[in-house]
Amino acid sequence: MAMLAVLLPVLMLGVVLLLGRYEELLLPQDGADRREPVGVPPAAAVGRKEKVQSPWP
């Protein structure tokens, strides 16, 4: 039982590290071929500030 208490955390750490490496292999490396989400405004509109008329002086 003591052996299980020692080996189980080490094995779990190994599994987590292996899953991280596996995820890196599956995901694309560069974001050039990714499409932007629909809710993101175009880059030209991001830097532009519009004046909002307020009823307060």
C-alpha positions in Angstrom: 0.0 0.0 0.0 2.9 2.4 0.8 4.4 1.6 -2.6 1.1 2.6 -4.3 1.1 5.9 -2.3 4.6 6.6 -3.7 4.1 5.5 -7.3 0.6 6.9 -8.0 1.5 10.6 -7.8 4.6 10.0 -10.0 2.5 8.1 -12.6 -0.2 10.7 -12.6 2.5 13.4 -13.2 3.8 11.4 -16.1 0.4 11.1 -17.6 -0.3 14.8 -17.3 3.1 15.6 -19.0 2.4 13.1 -21.8 -1.0 14.6 -22.4 0.5 18.0 -22.7 3.0 16.8 -25.3 0.2 15.0 -27.1 -1.8 18.2 -27.2 1.1 20.2 -28.6 1.4 17.7 -31.4 -2.3 17.9 -32.3 -2.6 21.7 -32.3 -1.3 23.7 -35.2 2.0 25.5 -34.4 1.3 28.8 -36.1 -1.9 30.8 -36.1 -1.6 31.9 -39.7 -4.1 29.4 -41.0 -6.7 30.0 -38.3 -9.8 32.0 -38.9 -10.8 34.8 -36.5 -13.9 34.3 -34.4 -17.1 36.0 -35.7 -17.4 38.3 -32.7 -13.9 39.9 -33.2 -14.1 43.3 -35.0 -11.8 43.8 -38.0 -8.3 45.1 -37.2 -9.0 48.5 -38.9 -11.9 49.2 -36.5 -9.9 48.3 -33.3 -7.6 51.4 -33.3 -10.4 53.8 -34.3 -12.1 55.7 -31.5 -15.6 57.1 -32.1 -17.0 60.1 -30.3 -20.1 59.3 -28.3 -22.4 62.2 -27.7 -23.5 62.4 -24.1 -26.4 64.3 -22.6 -24.2 65.3 -19.7 -22.1 68.4 -20.0 
